[in-house]
Amino acid sequence: MAASSKWQGAMAASTKGKATRPRVYARLRPMFGRDAGQPELFTVVDGTSLDYRKEETSDISRFTFDKVFGMDSKQEEVFTTIGEVALSSLRQGFNSTILAYGQTGSGKTFSMEGAKDKDTGRYTQPGLIPRLFEQIFIKFRSDETIKSFEMSLQFIELYNEQLQDLLGKRKVVDVSMDPSGGYQCKDAVRHVCKDALEAQRVYEQGCAMRATAATKMNEASSRSHALLQISVNWTEQKGKSFGVVNLVDLAGSEGLKKSGAEGQNAKEGIKINLSLCKLALTVKCLAEGATHIPYRESKLTMMLAKGLGGSNMLHIILALSNSREQVHPLIASDGL
């Protein structure tokens, strides 16, 4: 009765050697605003699957994930499942990448950043980024085996296939090969932070520089992919170590017709979807254990290369609206 999903097959594919397969999660946005009172699209099954029926007379399609966060899920639950794993990998000297993917207004930024009180500006529901800032300093300061450590941030957006430094007044920067064989933006500002409060302040300054525009989907739709790179270097008795956590808030994945974008916004949308396609190809190759991973197809995947392959961990959060009006086109076509 249930149709098997293509994504389920990719997730189950074993990777070659010691490569770590991507972890994929779904998170359902609560029904509020224009979605309030609408029929729910998905049924959560056993905390790891979503059942979806395209039409009332259609067969049920089942999509399986590593974990499904329902509409009543809390930020703490998301951090425990994803953030704590990334933090543990960081301490062991491995890199991680956390991607939030979905349509505009589906809850990507809520999972990554959280929600704030409009009057005080303080987080009422902190997401992965502020929690990681706090927990990195707690973990490394409390570890008696660590003699010293330094945490730094780079914040870059990919806008119209150009890399712009959000901590450097949106200066255009280029990506180049680094000595370790990966890629870097050596001309981008790297800000060393003394505590979580400073890290949060620097992050918010960068967010204020992001490219946004009003669309039918959202009054302030992100028109760029944003990459926040948290780097930690530390010294302990056995020597020096380092690790990186990449946090990526991808621009909305909806088509031009649905967003109502025109002119410059339409051109931005085309670039956004092109880079998403190249990212999807890279993730597919990783999931299938391909011998060649096409990192150089996109500036975004070049920047993420260190946090994607080998023993490094990739976490993908698929943000979904539970409203039929806002259903993701991949879901609607059974193409997930």
C-alpha positions in Angstrom: 0.0 0.0 0.0 2.8 2.4 0.9 4.9 3.6 -2.0 8.6 3.5 -1.3 10.5 6.8 -1.6 13.5 7.5 -3.7 15.1 9.3 -0.7 14.7 6.2 1.4 16.8 4.2 -1.1 19.5 6.8 -1.1 19.6 6.9 2.7 19.9 3.1 2.9 22.8 3.0 0.4 26.0 2.1 2.0 29.1 4.3 1.5 32.4 3.0 0.5 35.4 2.7 2.8 34.9 4.6 6.1 32.8 7.4 4.7 29.9 8.5 6.9 26.5 8.6 5.2 24.5 11.8 5.4 21.9 11.9 8.2 18.5 13.3 7.1 15.7 14.7 9.3 12.3 16.1 8.6 10.7 18.8 10.7 7.1 19.8 10.4 6.2 23.5 10.9 3.1 24.0 13.1 -0.1 25.0 11.4 -0.6 28.7 12.1 -1.3 31.9 10.2 -2.8 31.1 6.7 -2.3 27.4 7.4 -4.5 27.3 10.5 -7.4 25.0 10.2 -6.2 23.4 7.0 -6.2 19.6 6.6 -2.8 18.1 7.7 -0.8 16.6 4.9 1.5 14.3 6.9 1.2 11.6 9.5 4.3 10.9 11.6 4.9 7.1 11.9 7.2 5.7 14.7 9.2 9.0 14.8 11.1 8.2 11.6 8.6 8.2 8.8 6.1 10.5 7.1 3.0 9.1 5.4 1.7 11.4 2.7 -1.4 11.1 0.5 -1.4 13.3 -2.6 -5.1 13.0 -3.1 -7.9 11.4 -1.0 -8.1 8.5 -3.5 -4.3 8.2 -3.9 -2.1 5.5 -2.3 -0.1 6.5 0.7 3.6 7.4 0.0 5.9 6.8 2.9 9.1 8.8 3.3 11.7 7.5 5.9 14.3 9.6 7.7 16.7 9.2 10.5 14.2 11.1 12.6 11.0 13.1 12.1 10.4 16.2 14.3 6.6 16.6 14.5 4.7 19.9 14.8 5.0 19.8 18.6 8.8 19.2 18.6 10.9 21.5 20.8 14.2 23.2 20.0 15.9 21.2 22.8 15.0 18.0 21.0 16.5 19.2 17.7 19.7 20.2 19.5 20.0 17.0 21.4 19.6 14.9 18.2 21.8 17.1 15.9 23.7 19.7 17.8 25.1 17.5 20.4 26.4 15.0 17.8 28.1 17.8 15.9 29.6 19.1 19.2 30.9 15.6 20.0 32.4 15.2 16.5 34.0 18.7 16.9 35.7 17.7 20.1 37.1 14.6 18.4 38.6 16.7 15.6 36.0 15.9 12.9 34.1 18.4 10.9 30.3 18.6 10.6 27.9 20.4 8.3 24.2 21.1 9.2 22.0 22.1 6.3 18.5 23.5 6.6 16.5 22.9 3.3 13.0 23.8 2.3 10.6 26.4 0.9 10.5 29.9 2.1 8.5 30.1 5.3 8.8 26.4 6.1 10.8 26.9 9.3 14.5 26.7 8.2 15.7 29.8 10.0 13.6 28.8 13.1 15.5 25.5 13.4 18.9 27.1 12.8 18.5 30.4 14.6 15.3 30.3 16.7 12.7 32.9 17.7 13.2 36.2 19.6 11.1 38.4 21.7 10.3 41.5 19.6 10.7 43.9 22.5 13.9 42.6 24.2 15.6 41.0 21.2 16.4 38.0 23.4 15.8 34.4 22.3 12.6 32.8 23.6 13.3 29.6 21.6 17.0 29.5 20.7 17.9 27.3 17.7 21.0 25.3 16.8 23.3 28.3 16.3 23.0 30.1 19.6 23.0 26.8 21.5 26.2 25.7 19.7 27.9 29.0 20.6 27.0 28.5 24.2 27.8 24.8 24.4 31.2 25.1 22.6 32.5 27.4 25.2 31.1 25.4 28.1 32.5 22.1 26.7 36.0 23.4 25.9 36.4 25.5 29.1 35.3 22.6 31.3 37.6 20.1 29.7 40.7 19.8 32.0 42.7 18.1 29.3 42.5 21.2 27.1 45.2 23.8 27.8 43.9 26.5 25.6 41.4 27.0 22.7 40.2 29.6 20.2 36.9 29.8 18.5 36.4 31.9 15.4 33.7 32.7 12.9 33.4 33.3 9.2 30.1 34.2 7.7 29.6 34.1 4.0 26.7 34.2 1.6 26.4 32.8 -1.9 24.4 35.5 -3.8 23.9 35.2 -7.5 26.8 32.7 -7.6 29.1 35.2 -5.9 30.6 34.7 -2.5 30.1 37.8 -0.3 31.7 38.3 3.1 28.9 39.2 5.6 31.5 40.2 8.2 33.3 42.3 5.7 30.6 44.6 4.4 29.6 42.1 1.7 33.0 42.3 0.0 33.1 39.8 -2.9 35.6 37.0 -2.1 36.9 34.0 -4.0 37.4 30.4 -3.0 40.7 28.7 -3.5 42.6 25.5 -2.6 44.1 25.5 0.9 47.3 23.6 1.9 45.2 20.7 3.3 43.6 20.0 -0.1 40.3 21.6 0.8 38.9 25.0 -0.1 38.9 28.3 1.7 38.0 32.0 1.5 41.3 33.3 2.7 40.3 37.0 2.1 37.1 36.7 4.2 37.1 38.2 7.7 37.7 35.6 10.4 36.5 37.0 13.8 37.9 35.4 17.0 35.3 35.3 19.8 36.1 35.4 23.5 32.7 34.1 24.6 29.2 33.0 23.4 27.8 36.6 23.7 30.4 38.0 21.4 29.8 35.1 18.9 26.1 35.9 18.9 26.7 39.6 18.4 29.0 38.9 15.4 26.5 36.5 14.0 23.7 39.0 14.2 25.8 41.7 12.5 26.3 39.3 9.7 22.6 38.4 9.5 21.8 42.1 9.0 23.8 42.1 5.8 22.0 39.2 4.2 20.1 39.7 0.9 16.3 39.5 1.3 13.3 40.4 -0.7 9.5 40.2 -0.4 7.8 37.3 -2.3 4.4 35.6 -2.2 5.9 33.1 0.2 7.4 35.5 2.7 7.8 39.2 3.3 11.5 38.8 3.9 12.6 35.8 1.8 16.3 35.1 1.9 17.7 35.5 -1.6 21.0 33.9 -0.8 22.5 30.8 0.9 24.2 31.7 4.1 27.2 29.7 5.5 28.3 30.3 9.1 31.6 28.5 9.7 32.6 27.9 13.3 36.2 26.9 13.7 37.8 25.8 16.9 41.6 25.3 17.5 42.8 23.9 20.7 45.9 22.6 22.5 46.0 19.6 24.8 48.7 17.3 26.1 48.9 15.1 23.0 49.2 18.2 20.7 47.2 20.6 18.7 43.8 19.9 17.2 41.1 21.7 15.2 37.6 21.1 13.9 34.9 23.0 12.0 31.1 23.1 12.2 29.4 24.5 9.0 25.8 25.8 9.5 24.0 26.5 6.3 20.6 28.3 6.0 19.7 27.6 2.3 17.5 30.0 0.4 14.0 28.9 -0.3 13.7 26.1 -2.8 10.3 27.0 -4.4 9.8 27.6 -8.1 9.4 31.0 -9.7 5.6 30.6 -10.3 4.9 29.8 -6.6 7.1 32.7 -5.3 5.7 35.2 -7.7 9.3 36.5 -8.3 9.9 38.8 -11.2 12.8 40.7 -12.7 15.8 40.7 -10.4 14.1 38.5 -7.9 13.4 35.9 -10.7 17.1 36.0 -11.7 18.1 35.4 -8.1 15.6 32.5 -7.9 17.2 30.8 -10.9 20.7 31.1 -9.4 19.3 29.7 -6.1 17.8 26.7 -7.7 20.9 26.1 -9.8 23.1 25.9 -6.8 20.6 23.7 -4.9 20.7 21.3 -7.8 24.5 21.1 -7.6 24.3 20.6 -3.9 21.8 17.9 -4.3 24.0 16.1 -6.8 26.9 16.2 -4.3 24.8 14.8 -1.5 23.5 12.1 -3.8 27.1 11.1 -4.7 28.0 11.0 -1.0 24.9 8.9 -0.1 25.7 6.4 -2.8 29.4 6.2 -2.1 30.5 7.5 -5.4 34.2 7.4 -6.2 34.1 11.0 -7.4 32.3 13.8 -5.5 31.6 16.9 -7.6 32.6 19.5 -5.1 34.0 21.8 -7.7 30.6 22.1 -9.5 29.6 24.9 -7.1 31.2 27.5 -4.9 28.9 26.4 -2.1 30.0 22.8 -2.3 33.6 23.8 -2.5 33.2 25.7 0.7 31.5 22.8 2.4 33.9 20.1 1.1 35.8 19.7 4.4 32.6 19.1 6.3 31.0 16.6 3.9 33.2 13.7 3.0 35.1 10.9 4.8 34.5 10.7 8.5 32.9 14.1 8.6 29.2 14.2 9.3 26.5 15.8 7.2 23.1 16.6 8.8 20.2 17.7 6.5 17.1 19.2 8.1 14.2 19.1 5.6 11.8 21.8 6.8 8.2 21.1 5.7 4.9 22.9 6.0 2.0 20.5 6.8 -0.4 22.5 4.6 -1.5 21.2 1.2 -1.2 24.8 -0.2 2.5 24.9 0.9 3.5 21.3 0.1 7.0 21.0 -1.2 7.1 20.2 -5.0 9.4 17.2 -4.4 6.9 15.7 -2.0 4.0 16.5 -4.4 5.7 14.6 -7.2 7.0 11.7 -5.0 10.5 12.9 -6.0 12.0 13.2 -2.5 
